[in-house]
């Protein structure tokens, strides 16, 4: 950043933000993503999603419930989930499982001749 100007204005974090006409309610498009994480990916999953609903299991796995805005369009989420490799399985939504499967298949296709 360049050319910053220091003012006497005070930031108030609890101010109201006006909803503009035509702006949709984002909460309507938030969907819960449910992921089962195995012990081999547990530390990484906890680093990535530290403030979500977590349920730990006796087999050292964990189920996470993550509220995500439009998870079928959230490429940032896909890359995180794919980075867990076989250490995590998306349980819900089913359509997200299909997207990740397609992404994996596309990657495998790149290495067909190896």
N, C-alpha and C positions, 0 to 999 in steps of 0.2 A: 504494500500500500504506500502511496505517495501523496503528498500534499494534504495531510490530515490537519484538521483545525480543532483545537481544544476550545470547548464552549463551557458555559455554566449550566447547561441543560442536564437534568438528572434522569437517568433511566429508571422507569417504574415497571417491574416485570409483571405486575398484575393488571396492566391496562387492557381495555377491551379493544378487540380488533373488529372493525365493522365488516360484515359479510356483504360482499358486493353482489349485485344482481348477476345471475348466471353462474355463480360459483356454487358447485355442488357440495353437499355435506360429506366430508371425507369419511366420517364414521360409518356411513352407509356402505362404504366400499372396503372396510377393514374386515379381514377374514382371519380366523384362527388357523395357524399352521401347526400341526402336531407332528413332532419328530421323536423317534426312538433312537437314542444315542448309546452305542456300545462303549465299554470301558476304554477301548483304544482311541476313541475320539472325544472322550469326556472332558479332558482338560481344555482342548481347543474349543469345544462347544460352550463351555462355561465362560471362556474368555470372550467369545463372540456375542453370547446372549446372556449376560450376567443379570439382567433385571427382568426376567420372564418367569412364568409359572413353571416350576420344576418339581418332578416327582421322582425320587430315587428308589431303585428296586434292589432286592437282595442279591441279584446276579451282577451287581455293580454297574448296571445300565441306568439310564435315566430317560424319562419322557418329558419333553418340553412343549409348552403351549405358547406360541408366539403370535401376538396380534400383528398382522401385516397389511398395509394398504395395497390392495390389488396384487396379491402374491403371484398370480399368473403372469403379471407384467413386470415383476420385481427382479430384474436381472441381477442386481446386487445380491439378492437372496439365493438365487440359483448358484452363483459362483461360490458362495460360502458353503452351501449344502454339498455341492460337488467336491469341495476341498476336503470334506470329511471322508471321502472315498466310501469304502464299504462299512465304515464305522457308524454310519447314520442312515436311517430309513425314514422317509416321509410317510406318515400314516394318513394324513389328511392335509389338504384336499386331494382327492384322487387325481384330479386334472394336473396338479403340480407333479405328481409322480410320473405322469405321462410326459410332461415337458422335460423333466430331468432324464428320463429314459431316452428321449429323442436326442438330447444334448450329448449323452454318453455314446449313443450309436453314431452320431456324426463324428465324434472324436475317434471312435474305433475305425470308422471308414477311412480316416486319414492315414491309418497305419496298417491297412489291409495287406500291403506288399512286404511287410517286415517279417 
